[in-house]
Amino acid sequence: MNPTTALYFAALTTAQGATLRAGAAGAAFLAGVALASLLWQQTLVVIGTFAGSRISPTARTWTFRLGYGLVAAYALKIAFPLPAL
């Protein structure tokens, strides 16, 4: 689970708590979130499959390094936030 997405939806549901307490509105919100998440994950799978079979092994290695580097940098940013100015 993406922590930023989880935080966003937690803030959104907290802010809209009164509206989402109604059975139909809450169910529609939950169904919409689940459908959007499923479609996004499937889109990433299709793009990954398409790109993975067409790029060279060297490009694939650098793509992995870049991706893992971004995740590590984001983890460090969360673990050690910059002081507020």
N, C-alpha and C positions, 0 to 999 in steps of 0.2 A: 504494500500500500504506500502510496506517495504521501509523505507527511504534510506537504503543503496543501494538497488536495483535501486531506482529512481535516486540516485546520480550517480551510476555507468553508467546507460544508458544516463543520461544527459552529463556526461563527454565523453562517447563514441561517442554520436552523435555530440557533439561539435568538437571533434578531427577529426571526419570523415565527417564533414559537407559538404565539396565540393563533396565528393563521393556520399553522400546520397541525394544530391539535384536532381540528375537525377531521373526521375519518376519511372523507373523500379527498381533501386537500393533501393530507399527510400521505395517503396511499399513492396519489398521483405524483407527488414529489419524489417519493421513494422509487416508484417505477421509472420515472424520468431519469433519476440519477443512475439507477442500475442499467437502463438501456443505453444511456450516454457512455457509461463506463465500458460496457460490452462492445459497443460500436467503436470506441476509441482503441481498445485493445485489439480488436479484429483488424482495424486499419493498420495498426503498427505491425501486426503479423504479416499482412499482405505486402506492405512496403518492405519489411525485412526479408521476406521470401523473394520478392522481385529483385531487390538490390543484392542480396547475398549470393544469388546464383550468377550475377553479372559482373561483380567487381573482382579484381585480382586478389590473390592471397596477401600481397603486401598492403594493398589498400584496406583489406579486411583487418589486418593486424593493427594498422594505425587507427582505424575506426574504433576498435576495441580499446586501445590505449587512450584515445581521446575520451571515449565514453566513461571508462573507469576513472580517468583523471578528473572529469567533471563531477562525478559522484563523490570522489574523495574531497575535492575542493568544497562542494556543498556541505558535506559532513563536517569539515573543519569550520566552515562559516557558522553552522548551527552550534557546534561545540564551543567555539570561541568567538562569540559575537563582538563586533567592534563597539567601543564605548560611544554613547550618544553625545552628539556635539551640542 
